Amino acid sequence: MDDLKLYSSSEKGLHHALSVVHSYSTDIGMEFGIDKCASLEMRMGRVVDMGKDVDLIDGTVIHHLSAEETYTKLELSSRNKVTATNTFAIPVLVYTFGVLHWTMKELEDVDRATRKTMNLHRSLHPKSSVQRLYLPRDEGGRGLLGVRHLHDRVTIGTAIRLLTNGDDPLLSLVITHERVGGGSFLFQTAERVYHTRNFLNSYQALEKHCRVGSGYSGIKDVYQVPPMHDDVQQSFFLAETLKYLYLLFSDDSLLPLDEWVFNTEAHPLPIRGRNPHYFSKDRDPRLPSLGDLSLSGG
């Protein structure tokens, strides 16, 4: 609840209404913001000074406003805080998208820090829905822009604009740099985001059509809905499909492709001269070579 107003024809009735609201807020784990509360007494449409402060059961006091005082919160409302964040804070980050290399973890950390700051300043309840926070206001949400999703949208949009405006000589220089430059990553990031979205659709399709009680089953006809399962979970589904899904949704630093290469069975192999995990006798004479190793059955 927010900006709750209580009306009563008597002081006793006001005390009762406040007690009910205070008890309800405590029961559901919501904080009763006493510092934002005030009371006033009106007679014949005018504010009078005959009222007094309201004492609650737990000893807290709600200040009574006199005829000369006005009730004004010195801070922005929750809606205006979200608007201010979208207007002044988010654009600072947007300017770096496609220029600085952001990992998924870093983007998620920014979103998490934003929610934590809102919690500390009582703009977001700790138990409120995270999904609703990022929904547009016309869809019932609060309209906060998510940094990770915004990064993906801006990155893909920038890459598309570059590729569709190749006739511009200045943009052609940018395209050339992104394709051959050692520190370029705009197209790489856009490609990762694009494939991530496609694989997300694939994962959702697997969950919807292939998930069974004991695992995942193949289907006999992809054009038949609902599908007929063949009751077989292939070994490559665990060894390759799920592994690729895991890697796709992980940070690039987990297995850098300039240090690791994957074979056709999705096994990661270290690259000689680039990966310290490369098993070589030349690297350490005390280590045996693969030919010196013997296999023993147990």
N, C-alpha and C positions, 0 to 999 in steps of 0.2 A: 504494500500500500504506500501511497505517496501523497503528500499535501492533504492529509485528512483533516476535515473540519467537523467539529462536534458542536451541536446546538442543544440548549436545554433552557427550560422556562424557570429553572431554579438552581441555586448553588448546589443543593443536594443531588439533583438530577445530573448536573455536570460532573460531580465527583463520581457518581455511579458509572456514567458513560466512560470516563477516563479510566476507571478501575478495570472495566471490561476490556477496553482496548489494550491496556497495559498488560493484563493477564494473558490475552490472546497472543500478543506479540511475543511474550516470553515463552509461551508454550510451543510456538512454531519456530522458535530460534531466531526471530527478527529483533533487531535492536530498536528500542523506543527512543527516538531522538529528542531527548528533553531539551537540549540546547537550541533546538529549532522551534520549540513550542512557546506559545504565549496565550494568555486569556484576556478577555475584555468583557465588560458589561455594558449593555445597551438598553436604554429606555426611551420609548417614543422615537426610535430611529436615531438616537444620539448616544455617543459614548459618554459614560459617566465615570467619575472617579471614586465611586463608593465601593467598588470591588476590592478584593484582596488576593494575594498569591494563593495558588492551589497547592495543597500538600497531598502527595500521594502516599500510599500505604508504606512503601519502602523508604520513605523519608525524603525523596526528591521533591523539588519545588518547581512549579511552573509560574513564571513571572507574569504579573498582571500589568497590562498596559493602561497608562493614564490617558486622559483626553488629548494631551499634547504629543504623545508618542505614536509612532507608526511601526507596524510590523514589516520589516524588510530583511530578507536573507541576504547577507553580504556576498554570498557565492553564487555562481551560476547554477541554474537548474540542471538536472541530469540530462535533459534533452539538449540544452545549450552547450553542456560540456562535450557531448558527443559531436555536435556540430563544430565546435571550436577545434576539437582534435582532428576531424576530417579536413578542416579548412587550413589550419596553421601547422600542425605537426606532420600529418601524413605526406603532404607535398615535399617536405624536406627529404623524406626517404625515397619518394618516387623519382626524384632527380638522380638518384644513385643507381636505379635499376637499369641494367644493361651496361653500366659503366664500372661499378664495383661488383666483385664476385660474391654473391650471397649464397650461403648454403641453406638447405631446408631447415636445419636445426637453428640457425641464426634467425631466420624469419619467424619460426615458431616461438623462439625465445622472446622476440620483440612483442609478439601478440600476447604471450603469457605475462610479460612484464607490464604491458598496458592494462590487462585485467587486474593484476595485483595492485597497481597504482589506483585503479578505480575502486577496488575493495578498501584500500586504506583511507580513501577520501569519501567513503560511503556513497559512491555512485553506482556500485554494483554489489549485490548481495552475494556472499560466497557460495550459496546454494542455488543461485539462479541459473537458468539455461544459457550455456555458452553459445549454442546455435542461434538462439533468439537474439543475442546481442548483435550478431552480424547480419541478421535479416533486415531488409529495407523496412522503413516505417510503414509504408503502405501495405506491407504484408504481415504486419503485427509485430515486427521486430523493433530494435532501437537504432539501426542504421549505421553502426560503427563499421568502418572499412577495415577488413582483415588484411594485414600486411602481406601474408604469404600468398593469398589468392590474388591480391592486387599486383604483386610482383609477377606472378605467372601471366596475368592478363596483359600487363604493360610490356613484358618481355616478348611475348608472341606478337603483340600488336606492332612493336617497334621493328621486329624482324620482318614482318609482312610488309610494312611500309618501305623498308629498305629494298626488298626484293621486287616490289611492284613499281618502284620509281628508279630503276636502274639507269634510265637515260639522263638523269641529273648528274653532271660531272662531279659535284661535291659528294653526293651520295655514293657514286661509283667508287670514290676513294675509300669511303667508309666500308663498303662491301668488300673491296680488295683486302683491306686491313683485317677485317673479321675472318676472312677465309684463309689468309696466309700468315697473319700476325701471330707472334709467339704468345702475346698476352691477351689475345682476343678470346671471348667466351660468350658473346651475345647469341650467336647462332647455336652454339653448343647448349646453352641454357634453354633456348627456345625449343630446340629439338628434344631435350630431356622432358620439358614440360608437356610437349605435344605427345610424346610416347607414354608419359605417365598417365595422361588422361585416357589414352586409348587402352592401356593395360588396366586401368581402373574399371573401364567398361567390361573388359574381358573377365576381370576378377569377379565383378558383380554377376556376370552371366554364369560363371562357374558356380558361384554360390546359389544361384537361383535354379539352375537346371541340372547340375551335376552332383550337388551335395546330397548324400544319402546318410543313413543312420550310422554307418561304420566307416565313412570316408567319402571318397569322390569316385563316381562311376562314369565310364564313357557312355555315350549315347549312340544309338544306331542310325538315326536320321536327324540331321541338324535342322531340317525344314519342318519337322513334325513337332507340334506343340499341343499338349505336353509331350515331352520326349520319352522314348523307350530306352531304358538303361540296359547296357550289356553286362552289368554286374562284374566289371573288371576294372581295377585301378592299376594303371600301367606304372611300372617302376620309374619311367622317365618323368612322370608327373611330379614325384617328390624330388628327383635328382636334378631336374632341369626347370620345369615350369614354375614350381614354387620358389626355387632358388633365384630365378630371374626376377620374379615378382618381388622377392625380398630385396634384391640388389637395386632394383629400379626405384623402390621407395626409400632407399637408404641414401645417405650422403655420399657424394663422389669420393670422399676421402677414405671410405671403408676399404675399397680395393681399387686404388688408382690404376687406370688403364695404361699409364706410362710405366708401371712396374709389374703389372700382371696381364696375362693373356688367357683367354678361355678356349679350350678345345671344343670339339663338336658335342661332347658329352657334358659340357658346362663345368668342367673341372678347372679351377684357377691354377695357373702355372706361373712361377716367378720368372721374370725376364733377366737373363744373364747380363751382368754389368750395370743393371739399374735397380735390382731388388736385393736387399741384404739377406733375404731368405733363400736366395738361390743356392742350391746344394752343389758345391763344387770342391774338389780336392785342392784346386789351386787357391781357393780362398783360405783354407786352413789345412796344412799338411797333416795334422793329427786326425782329421776326419777321414773315414774310409770312403772309397768310391762305391758306386752302386754295384759294380762288378765284384767287389770284395765281400758284399753282404750275402749271407746264406740264410735261407728260409728253413725254419724247422717247424714241423707239424706238432700240434699239441692234442 
